[in-house]
Amino acid sequence: MDLGLKGRVAFVVGGSKGLGRATAHTLAREGASVAICARNETELQRAAEEIASETHARVVPIVADVSQKEDIARAIAKTVETLGALHIVVANSGGPPPGTFEELSEDDWKQAIDVVLLSTARLVREALPHMKHAGWGRVVVITSTSTREAIPGLLLSNVTRPAIVGLCKTLARELGGYGITVNNVGPGQFDTERLGKLHERQARASSLGVDEVRRRAVAQIPLGRLGAPEELARMVAFVASDAGSYLNGQTILLDGGKTPAY
């Protein structure tokens, strides 16, 4: 299937590794030009070079911290200046730190709101004029299954991710008339560095080893395995494409069937 991404320009947050890198690679393979941002310049440059080499697409690395309003504005401006347009924004700020209510400080709360919620709003605000100019746009937010069901030990995710659902539902209605769709993709347990760190934390808090924590996590997934980042990336590419043109205001959970329906 031709997703209709040839000639599109995408901006992917967290594109140096994990789900963000897989997403950038898939969009580039489908013919889009891609700007990727992250905080670590070395990892970002390496990812951009490897994605460009493997896909023959234009890939622009931009060092930026999306918790900083000024960095977002600069990164979007550089994307448009370098690649000539902007059609797709993939908000992938990463999860806030784990912890329970008693463990987390007010500063932790403020940082989580900045990183998860306000960074998404700021990205859309900066990208919107360019999408309106193009008469076509896609906003895809990589969230979590915590939009549907609270996850033990991830209080800040359980609070901020559902707020993203409200934001995207509202933006879908407000921006649809411009030819812009806004959707969430909520990954469950994917084989990434972040999941490994969460399993290590769970192991430290219990008498279990990391391998046993991982085994028990996998046992709760009906498909019997963790997701591969490429599987999430293919879903994001579909949502961001012409093929997904009538999908708007939705939250799609990609979790192997683990989260119960309601």
Beta strands, then each sheet from edge to edge (+ up, - down):
strand 1: 9-13
strand 2: 33-38
strand 3: 59-63
strand 4: 88-91
strand 5: 137-142
strand 6: 180-187
strand 7: 251-254
sheet 1: 3+ 2+ 1+ 4+ 5+ 6+ 7+
end
